[in-house]
Amino acid sequence: MNPAKNLNQKKIVILLPFILLCFSMFINQPALIGQEMFKPGKWIKLFNGKNLDGWAVKIAYHPLNENSRNTFRVENGILKARYDNYDSLRNEFGHIFYMHKFSSYRLRVAYRFTGELTPGSPEWDYRNSGIMIHSQSPESMEVNQEFPVSIEVQLLGGNGKEERTTANVCTPGTNIVINKKLITSHIINSTSKTYHGDQWVTVEVEVHGNKLVKHIIDGVTVLDYQNPQLDETDPNARKLLAKGQPLMLSDGYIALQAEGNPVEFRKVEIYILDK
């Protein structure tokens, strides 16, 4: 046997554990970065102001990450949902998910409505969007599913005349508890004022796992509820339960909604709370 060759083989054997360790650290780097990034105690930007990195798009009747007609886009540092390439909405409601699950946190979102309602949209779509919390994953949604099973912090804009609260709660495939009573109504209004026109509005959502959720505007709690949970009568929720998801919702994904009216988001940031 060639002595030089034998020496090289011994070097490889000695270095092999080190090589495997480095490789393991490399393939697990995203998880390590995620754990480091989402430590409690600081505000973290989920939207970087440049692109849609870290986000996944799911538009009803389209496969995951098919951003049909460039619905979601970033322009001038703003995350926008736009419908200039649509001739009709056809119930193609869209959601853009941040691809990390959260449980206890404070979320801050600055939004505004612009433009006109897309042709073919229901009347209730006027200046209507939402922040989905404790949501199912986009991968688990059916192709034709219009809304993810989640708790929706409903965002609404005024028409310049009537009063219309924002930071309401909607419950697609879910239920909540208020004052120890199970609420099965789909929408519960907040006590917020009405925000007319194209002004920016900042909403904060404070989430404590399954215990408590607060909707906050200008430092004032406009709605709170407890025990978000799956609705056992809802077909999409039943599919999740059949796959082993617990009835009570303690964590999930965060998504921003596109329902037919152009909407913009200039700030999406999170503050992780100690459990």
C-alpha positions as CSV (number, residue, x, y, z in Angstrom):
1,M,0.0,0.0,0.0
2,N,1.2,3.5,-0.8
3,P,2.3,5.1,2.5
4,A,1.1,8.6,1.4
5,K,-2.3,7.2,0.4
6,N,-2.6,5.5,3.8
7,L,-1.7,8.7,5.6
8,N,-4.4,10.6,3.6
9,Q,-7.0,8.0,4.5
10,K,-6.1,8.4,8.2
11,K,-6.5,12.2,7.9
12,I,-10.0,11.7,6.4
13,V,-11.0,9.3,9.2
14,I,-9.9,11.8,11.8
15,L,-11.6,14.8,10.1
16,L,-14.8,13.0,9.3
17,P,-16.6,13.8,12.6
18,F,-15.7,17.4,12.2
19,I,-17.0,17.5,8.6
20,L,-20.3,15.8,9.6
21,L,-20.7,18.4,12.4
22,C,-20.2,21.3,10.0
23,F,-22.6,19.8,7.5
24,S,-25.2,19.3,10.2
25,M,-24.9,22.9,11.3
26,F,-25.2,24.1,7.7
27,I,-28.5,22.2,7.0
28,N,-30.0,23.2,10.3
29,Q,-29.0,26.9,9.9
30,P,-32.5,28.2,9.2
31,A,-33.9,26.6,12.4
32,L,-30.9,28.0,14.4
33,I,-31.4,31.5,12.9
34,G,-35.2,31.3,13.6
35,Q,-34.6,30.4,17.3
36,E,-32.1,33.2,17.6
37,M,-34.2,35.7,15.7
38,F,-37.4,35.3,17.7
39,K,-36.1,35.6,21.2
40,P,-38.4,37.6,23.6
41,G,-37.7,41.2,24.4
42,K,-37.4,43.1,21.2
43,W,-39.4,44.2,18.2
44,I,-38.7,42.2,15.1
45,K,-39.6,43.2,11.5
46,L,-41.6,40.4,9.7
47,F,-41.8,42.6,6.6
48,N,-38.4,43.8,5.6
49,G,-39.6,46.6,3.3
50,K,-37.8,45.2,0.3
51,N,-39.4,41.9,-0.8
52,L,-41.6,39.0,0.2
53,D,-38.8,36.9,1.7
54,G,-40.1,34.8,4.5
55,W,-43.7,34.9,3.2
56,A,-45.9,32.4,1.3
57,V,-48.8,33.4,-0.9
58,K,-52.1,31.4,-1.0
59,I,-54.8,32.7,-3.3
60,A,-58.1,30.8,-3.5
61,Y,-58.4,28.4,-6.5
62,H,-54.6,28.7,-7.1
63,P,-51.7,26.5,-5.9
64,L,-49.6,27.6,-3.0
65,N,-47.1,30.3,-3.9
66,E,-48.8,31.1,-7.3
67,N,-49.0,34.9,-6.8
68,S,-51.7,35.2,-9.4
69,R,-51.7,38.4,-11.4
70,N,-49.1,39.8,-9.1
71,T,-51.7,40.4,-6.4
72,F,-49.1,40.8,-3.6
73,R,-46.1,43.0,-4.3
74,V,-43.7,45.4,-2.7
75,E,-43.4,48.9,-4.0
76,N,-41.5,51.8,-2.4
77,G,-41.1,49.9,0.8
78,I,-44.8,49.1,1.1
79,L,-46.4,45.6,1.0
80,K,-49.4,45.9,-1.3
81,A,-52.4,43.9,-2.3
82,R,-53.4,45.1,-5.8
83,Y,-56.1,44.3,-8.3
84,D,-55.1,46.3,-11.4
85,N,-54.6,43.0,-13.3
86,Y,-58.1,41.7,-12.4
87,D,-61.2,42.1,-14.6
88,S,-63.3,40.4,-11.8
89,L,-62.5,39.0,-8.4
90,R,-64.4,35.7,-8.7
91,N,-63.9,35.0,-5.0
92,E,-60.1,34.7,-5.4
93,F,-59.5,35.9,-1.9
94,G,-55.8,36.0,-1.1
95,H,-53.6,35.6,2.0
96,I,-49.9,36.0,2.5
97,F,-48.4,34.0,5.4
98,Y,-45.3,34.6,7.4
99,M,-43.7,31.2,7.5
100,H,-43.1,30.8,11.2
101,K,-45.5,29.7,13.9
102,F,-46.1,32.0,16.9
103,S,-47.9,31.5,20.2
104,S,-47.4,34.4,22.7
105,Y,-46.6,37.8,21.2
106,R,-47.6,41.4,20.4
107,L,-48.1,42.1,16.7
108,R,-48.1,45.6,15.3
109,V,-49.5,46.3,11.8
110,A,-49.9,49.7,10.0
111,Y,-52.4,49.5,7.2
112,R,-54.5,51.7,4.9
113,F,-57.0,51.2,2.2
114,T,-56.7,52.8,-1.2
115,G,-58.5,52.7,-4.5
116,E,-61.8,51.2,-5.5
117,L,-63.4,47.8,-4.9
118,T,-62.6,45.3,-7.5
119,P,-65.4,44.4,-9.9
120,G,-67.2,41.2,-9.0
121,S,-66.5,41.6,-5.2
122,P,-69.3,41.3,-2.6
123,E,-70.5,44.5,-1.1
124,W,-69.0,43.6,2.3
125,D,-65.6,43.6,0.6
126,Y,-65.5,47.4,0.6
127,R,-62.4,48.6,2.4
128,N,-62.2,45.2,4.1
129,S,-59.0,43.2,5.0
130,G,-57.7,41.3,7.9
131,I,-54.8,39.9,10.0
132,M,-55.2,36.2,10.5
133,I,-53.7,34.8,13.8
134,H,-53.5,31.2,15.1
135,S,-54.0,30.2,11.4
136,Q,-53.6,26.8,9.9
137,S,-50.6,26.5,7.6
138,P,-51.0,27.5,3.9
139,E,-49.8,24.0,2.9
140,S,-52.8,22.5,4.7
141,M,-55.3,24.6,2.8
142,E,-57.3,23.1,0.0
143,V,-56.7,24.6,-3.4
144,N,-60.2,26.1,-3.6
145,Q,-60.4,27.1,0.1
146,E,-61.2,30.8,0.3
147,F,-60.2,31.5,3.9
148,P,-57.8,29.8,6.2
149,V,-59.1,28.3,9.5
150,S,-58.0,31.1,11.8
151,I,-58.9,34.0,14.1
152,E,-59.2,37.1,11.9
153,V,-58.5,40.6,13.3
154,Q,-60.9,42.3,10.8
155,L,-59.6,45.6,9.3
156,L,-62.3,47.9,8.0
157,G,-62.3,51.4,6.5
158,G,-65.1,54.0,6.6
159,N,-67.0,55.3,3.6
160,G,-66.9,58.9,4.8
161,K,-70.5,58.8,6.1
162,E,-71.5,55.9,8.4
163,E,-69.7,54.6,11.5
164,R,-67.7,51.4,10.9
165,T,-65.5,50.0,13.6
166,T,-62.2,48.3,12.8
167,A,-60.1,45.6,14.7
168,N,-63.3,43.5,14.9
169,V,-63.0,39.7,15.2
170,C,-64.1,37.2,12.6
171,T,-64.0,33.4,13.1
172,P,-63.5,31.4,9.9
173,G,-63.7,27.8,11.1
174,T,-63.2,28.8,14.7
175,N,-65.0,30.0,17.9
176,I,-64.0,32.2,20.8
177,V,-65.0,32.8,24.4
178,I,-66.2,36.1,25.8
179,N,-67.1,36.5,29.4
180,K,-67.0,32.7,29.9
181,K,-69.5,32.2,27.1
182,L,-68.8,30.4,23.8
183,I,-69.3,32.7,20.9
184,T,-70.4,31.1,17.7
185,S,-71.3,34.3,15.8
186,H,-69.0,35.0,12.9
187,I,-68.3,38.6,13.6
188,I,-68.0,40.5,16.9
189,N,-67.5,44.3,16.6
190,S,-64.9,46.2,18.6
191,T,-65.4,49.6,20.3
192,S,-63.0,51.4,17.9
193,K,-63.8,54.7,16.2
194,T,-64.2,54.8,12.4
195,Y,-61.2,55.5,10.1
196,H,-62.3,57.2,6.9
197,G,-60.3,57.9,3.8
198,D,-56.8,56.7,3.0
199,Q,-55.2,57.4,6.4
200,W,-52.7,55.0,8.0
201,V,-54.0,53.1,11.0
202,T,-51.9,51.1,13.4
203,V,-53.4,48.0,15.1
204,E,-51.7,45.9,17.7
205,V,-52.8,42.4,18.7
206,E,-51.6,40.9,22.0
207,V,-51.8,37.2,22.0
208,H,-51.2,34.9,25.0
209,G,-51.5,31.5,23.5
210,N,-54.9,30.0,24.2
211,K,-55.6,32.2,27.2
212,L,-56.3,35.8,26.0
213,V,-56.3,37.9,22.8
214,K,-56.5,41.7,22.8
215,H,-57.1,44.1,19.9
216,I,-55.5,47.5,20.6
217,I,-55.5,50.8,18.8
218,D,-53.7,53.9,20.1
219,G,-53.0,52.1,23.4
220,V,-56.6,51.4,24.1
221,T,-58.0,47.8,24.1
222,V,-61.0,47.8,21.8
223,L,-61.8,44.1,22.0
224,D,-60.6,41.1,24.0
225,Y,-61.6,37.4,24.1
226,Q,-60.3,34.1,25.3
227,N,-59.9,30.4,24.3
228,P,-59.7,30.6,20.5
229,Q,-60.6,27.1,19.2
230,L,-61.6,25.1,16.2
231,D,-65.3,25.0,15.3
232,E,-66.3,21.3,15.2
233,T,-69.2,22.1,12.9
234,D,-67.0,23.7,10.2
235,P,-65.8,21.3,7.3
236,N,-62.3,22.7,7.1
237,A,-61.8,22.7,10.8
238,R,-63.0,19.1,11.0
239,K,-60.3,18.1,8.5
240,L,-57.7,19.6,10.8
241,L,-59.1,17.8,13.8
242,A,-59.1,14.5,11.8
243,K,-55.4,15.0,11.2
244,G,-54.7,15.4,14.9
245,Q,-54.8,19.1,15.5
246,P,-56.0,20.0,19.0
247,L,-59.3,21.6,19.4
248,M,-57.9,24.6,21.4
249,L,-55.7,26.9,19.4
250,S,-52.5,27.8,21.2
251,D,-50.3,28.8,18.3
252,G,-50.4,29.2,14.5
253,Y,-49.4,31.3,11.5
254,I,-49.9,35.0,10.9
255,A,-51.3,36.1,7.6
256,L,-52.4,39.3,5.9
257,Q,-55.5,39.3,3.8
258,A,-56.5,40.5,0.3
259,E,-60.3,40.5,-0.1
260,G,-60.9,42.6,-3.2
261,N,-60.1,46.2,-2.1
262,P,-56.6,47.5,-2.6
263,V,-54.8,47.6,0.8
264,E,-51.3,48.5,1.9
265,F,-49.1,47.5,4.8
266,R,-46.1,49.6,5.7
267,K,-45.2,48.0,9.1
268,V,-45.5,44.3,10.2
269,E,-43.5,43.6,13.3
270,I,-43.7,41.3,16.3
271,Y,-42.6,41.3,19.9
272,I,-42.3,37.8,21.4
273,L,-43.7,37.5,24.9
274,D,-42.3,35.1,27.6
275,K,-44.8,32.3,28.0
